[in-house]
Amino acid sequence: MNENVIINRIHHFFYKLIPQTKLSKKFSSDCIHLLIKEGVSVSRLGELDLVKEMKDLDPEITVENALEEALNSLLENLRFGKSQSIHLKEAVRIYVPEENVNKYMELIDKRIAAREDYLFACSLLQESRQKEEVKAYLLLNQLILVHRINPGKLDAHIKYLCQRKKSKEDNLLDADLERRKLISILSLDVANQYAQIILHIIDSVSLDFEFLRKLNSWSLLKSLKQWPVFRLKVFNAVNRHLAEADSLQDIEQIAAFIQSTLHSGPSKNNNHQSNRSNDNEAYYELKEVLEDLFRSLDGNINVSRFYKTELMNYLHVGLFSSNRAIG
């Protein structure tokens, strides 16, 4: 086995098999056996003097740890469950040297138990207000992994998520579920650390007025304040719907959506002075959003002057003249 063959085999294992396993959704017995067999074989290559002296090998690769990498790629994938671990243990008994079998059996048992505990904790979130935020955070971690493995595949993966349905019987609401989670990522506190991924999401996820109405108002408002390019895309979607309005009921619907979004947020204290202070603070936080909103609405040449005036009146009353007024 010459140097090129060895390098290609090592790179294929670490840069193809391992990433595929981390993102895989199905695990057949044959695939599990093949991965463990290859992990054992590649780890043994680390014992060769030729491999130790290779300068073309990625410094992040530790060939001797190939079997551990294979096991971790399976056990860190939440889709790899207790039933699949039976095939994994079988593969370990067949391919791993007898003196190391118990060590890996214990590792598998610990990781499977940790997974069960994690899934139980997730089930408790069903009644939690943070459930949607946790789902968005888990999806962000998935996108981070895709971006790390192959940045060029990120847009395609996001579009796949937007189009995916659980089954042929799923309705349009189910088809929107992944889109809502993607947009929720924009409002996470850690989103600023992954600006490149966020911009890919904004560019790839299509928006329309009916979809915007399904979003959590507070999450949407946080995203509008934090991401100007997203703000522009949302206002463009609102303006498209506004251009199609053919009744005052449509105008009221648009005004109600804008008001509910801009008024959303943590509950305020009942004290009048505290309310006044909170309202002034809210106005300055929303200053850019309001300026962009009114500039966008005013520049919509596809709406009649009558409808535009009515919308502005609704917004003026709803945003600036009520007890919940902004500023």
N, C-alpha and C positions, 0 to 999 in steps of 0.2 A: 504494500500500500504506500504510494508516494505522497509527498507533501500536499500537492493540490487536491488529491482525493480526500485526504484527512481533513483539510481546511473546509472543503465543500460539505463534507458530512457534518462537521461540527457546526458550521453556519446554518445548514439546513435544520438541524435540531433546535438550535437556540433562537433562530430568527424566523422559522416557519412553523415547526411543530408546536413549540411552546406558546407563541402568540395565538395560534389557531385554537389550542386547547383552552387558553384563558377566556376566549370569547365564544367558545362552542356552546351549543344548546342541547346537543344530543351526544350520548356516550355509549357506543356499542361495546360489547365485550371484546371484539376483535381490535377496535381502536385503542382501548385501554391496555390490552396485552402488548400491542405494537409499540405504544409509547413507553411503557416500562421496560420492555426488551431493549429498545433503542437507548433509553436512558442509562441502563446498565452497561451497554456496549460502549457508548460514548464516554462514560465516566472512566472506563478502563483505558481509553486512549490517553488519558491524562498521566498514566504511568510511563508512557513512552518518552524516552529522552528526546526524540525528534519533536514531540509536541511541546515539551518544556522549553525547547530552544527556539520555537517559532516566533518570529518577529511580526508576521502578518496577522496574527490572531488578535482579535479585539481584546484590549486589556480588561474590559468589564466581564469577559467570559472566564469562568473557572470551570474547566473541563471536568475536573474531579467531582464537581457538584451536580453533574447532569441528572443523576437519578433524583436528587432532592428537588431540582428544578421541575422535573416531570411530575413528581408527587404534589408539589405546591401548586403547580398550574391547574391540576385537577381539584385539589382540596380548597383552593381559594375561589373557585367558580361556584357561585351559589346554586347553579343549576345541577351541580354534581351532588346527588343526594345519598341517603343511607343505602338504598337498594343498589346503586352503582358501586358502592364501596365493596360489595361482595366480590365483584369481578376484579377490583383493584387488589384486594387481599390475595385472591387466587393468583394473579399475575406476579405479585411480590414473592409468593411461595415458590413459583416456578423459576423465576429469572434471577432473584437476588441471592447472593451467597448465604448459606444457612446461618452463619454466625451473625448476620445483620438483620435477619428476618424479624425477630422480636422487636428490635428497635423501631423498624418502620411500621409494624403492626400497632405499636403503642402510639406512634405519631398519627396514624390514620384514625384510630379510635378517639384520640383527643380532639382532632380537627373536626370530625363528624359530630362529636358531642358539642363542641363550640358552635358549630353551624346550627344544630338543633336549638341551642339556647338563644342564638341570634334570631332565628325565625320565630321563636316564641315571643321574644321581646318585640319583634316587628308586629306580631299579631295584636299586642297590647296597644299599638299606635292607632289601631282602627278607630278608637274612641278619642284620639288626641287631636287637638287643633294643629299640631305640628306634622300631621301625617303627610300632607301634600309637600311640605318643605323637605321632609326626609326622603320622599320619593324622588324629588327633584335633585337632591344631593347625590343619591345613588346613581341617577342617570348621568349627572355631571362626572362622577368617577368613571363611568363606562366610557364617556366621550374623551376623558383625559387619557385613558388607556389606549383607545383607538388612535388618538393624535400622537401619542408617544411611539406606537408601533409603526404607523404609516400615516403621516399628516395628509397625504394626498387622498386618503380614503375617507376623511372626516365628513366632507360635504355629502358624499354618496351615502354614508351611514346615517346622517341626519335625515336625508330625504327618504331613506328606507324606513326609518322610524315613523315619519309623518304619514307614510302610505300604508303602514302595516295594520292588519286587522287580526284579531284573535281567531276568527273563523269566518266562513262565508256568511253565516247568519248574523254577524255583528252589524249593528246599525251605524249611522253617521256619528252618533255621540261617542261610541266606542272608538271609531276611527280617529276622533279628535283627541283621545286621551293622551297619546304620546306628544302631540303638538302642545297640549296644555302643560305637560310636564317640562317640555323644552323651554317654553316661555317662562315658566316658574323659576327656572335656573337663573334667569337674568336678575331676579330679585334677591338671590341668596347673598349673605354678607361676604362670602368668599369669592363672589363672581369677579370682582376686580382683579383677582390674582390670575384669572384665566381669560383675559380680554380677547385673546386671539380666538379661543373657542367660542366665546360669546358672540363675536362678530360673525363667525360662521353660522351660528344659530339664527341670528337676526337676518342674515342674507338668505338662508335656506328655507325658513319657515314662512309659508304664505299666510297672510292675514286678510280677514274680511270682517264686516261688522258683526254678523251673527256669531262668529267665533269669539270675537272680543268680548261680547256680552256674557259668554260662559266663563270667562277668566275670573279669578279671585280679584276683587277690586283693589285691595290693599297691596297685593303682589304686583298688580299692573301699575299702580301709582308709583311704587318704589322703582320699578323698571323704567318708567317714563322719566323720573327724576335723574336716574343714574346713567342712562344710555341715550344721548341725543339722537343717534342714528335710528334707534328703535322708536323714539318719539316721533320722528318724521314719518316712519313707516306706518305707525298707528294712525296718525292724523291723515295720512293719504287714504287709508282704508275708510276712515270716517267720512272723508270728503267724497269718496266714490259713492258711498251709500247716500250721502246727502244729495248728490247730483241725481240720484234715482228716485228721490222722494216725490210723491205725487199727492200728499195730503198733509194737513196740519198734525194728524196723528203720528205720521212718520217723523215730523220735526220734533214733536214732544218726546218721542222715543229716543231720538239722538240726544236731545238735551238732558233727558233723565239719565242716560248712560254716562255722559260727561260729568254731570253733577255727582252721581253716586261714586264715580271713580275719584274725583278730586276731593270729595268729602270723606273718603274712606280713611281708616287709620285707627290707632288705639283710642279707646273711649276717653273723654275729657272730664275734668273735675267740674262739679256743679257750681263751684264758686264763680261769681260773675267776673271778678277781677282776674282770676286765673284763666277764665275763658277768653277774656280780652287779650291777655298775654299770649295764650296758646294760638289764638286766631292770627295775631300779628306775626308770630313766628312761622305759622303755617303759610302765610302769604309770601313771606320772603323765601321760604323753601321752595314754593311753587312758582315763583316769579318767572323763571325761564320757561317752565312748562306752559303757563298762562300766556306769555308773550308769543311763544311758538304756536299755541293753539289758535289764538285770535288772528295772528298773521296768516295762518294756514286757511282758516275759514274765510277770512276777508278776501283772500286771493283766489278763491274758488269761483271761476268765471262760468261754471256750468250750472249754477244755481240762480234761480230768479231772485230779484231784489226783495220781493215780498217774503219768500221763505227764509232768506238770509236774515232779514230784519226780525222776523218772528223768532228765529233761533237765538239771535243775539239778545232779544228781550227775555226769553226764557232763561238764558244763562245769566243775564244780569240779575234777575230776580232770585234765581236759585243759588247763585254763587256769592252775591254781594249784598243781598237785602234780607236774608232770612236769619233766624237765630243761629244757624250753623254757618254763617257767612265766612268766606275766606278773606281775612284782612278787614 
